[in-house]
């Protein structure tokens, strides 16, 4: 149903991984889910990734953010329940 969504900011807590596609054709995957499972601080992860992306900006073609649908559902469901409670 949903093919593509363009978003400037994505909460680190809903990311599975980030794929950084470089201009030379190579790609680098950052397994955010694994970092979070290992106990890394989400704010620290976000700062480090943002700084690195900014530092490498001139060689980056694009960046793909792969989201964890279950995490998004857990965040969205309470809002949906509240919105629809009177229907």
Secondary structure, 3 states (H helix, E strand, C coil): CCCCCCCCCCCHHHEEEEEEEECCCCEEEECHHHHHHCCCCHHHHHHHHHHHHHHCHHHEEEEEEEECHHHHHHHHHHHHHHHHCCC
